[in-house]
Amino acid sequence: MELNDSVRQIKELKVQGAEMIARFALETIRNVLKQSNADSAGLLYSEMADARKKLAAARPTEPCMFNAFKYVFMDVKNESTIEMYKSFLERIELALKHFDFAQQTIAKIASQKVKNGSIIFTHCHSST
């Protein structure tokens, strides 16, 4: 997943739905991190912040993506290069796992509430 291609896909509405966009952005920024050759914490942070800025600009009205980025970037500025890399990677993975857990929890609760034969209305691009 190349950054500019991901930005294009988000802009062109190839990726839709709040959670799907956030996941896609997190997967993209994880690839940016893994492909980085940064030799300093400042350079690594700059590369990640640049990727975040480009992805966020692709869909400026997407709060789920912004919240995911806020979590990923929380308190990493004062870390060493290796610790920053580890923190970014760990938070990206935790954010993605959170989305999976939320999906499972919503499905479990909903399956107990919705009776067979019910008519269900869903919001556009709903992932649940």
Rosetta blueprint (number, residue, H / E / L):
1 M L
2 E L
3 L H
4 N H
5 D H
6 S H
7 V H
8 R H
9 Q H
10 I H
11 K H
12 E L
13 L L
14 K L
15 V L
16 Q L
17 G L
18 A H
19 E H
20 M H
21 I H
22 A H
23 R H
24 F H
25 A H
26 L H
27 E H
28 T H
29 I H
30 R H
31 N H
32 V H
33 L H
34 K H
35 Q H
36 S L
37 N L
38 A L
39 D L
40 S L
41 A H
42 G H
43 L H
44 L H
45 Y H
46 S H
47 E H
48 M H
49 A H
50 D H
51 A H
52 R H
53 K H
54 K H
55 L H
56 A H
57 A H
58 A H
59 R L
60 P L
61 T L
62 E L
63 P H
64 C H
65 M H
66 F H
67 N H
68 A H
69 F H
70 K H
71 Y H
72 V H
73 F H
74 M L
75 D L
76 V L
77 K L
78 N L
79 E L
80 S L
81 T H
82 I H
83 E H
84 M H
85 Y H
86 K H
87 S H
88 F H
89 L H
90 E H
91 R H
92 I H
93 E H
94 L H
95 A H
96 L H
97 K H
98 H H
99 F H
100 D H
101 F H
102 A H
103 Q H
104 Q H
105 T H
106 I H
107 A H
108 K H
109 I H
110 A H
111 S H
112 Q H
113 K H
114 V L
115 K L
116 N L
117 G L
118 S L
119 I L
120 I L
121 F L
122 T L
123 H L
124 C L
125 H L
126 S L
127 S L
128 T L
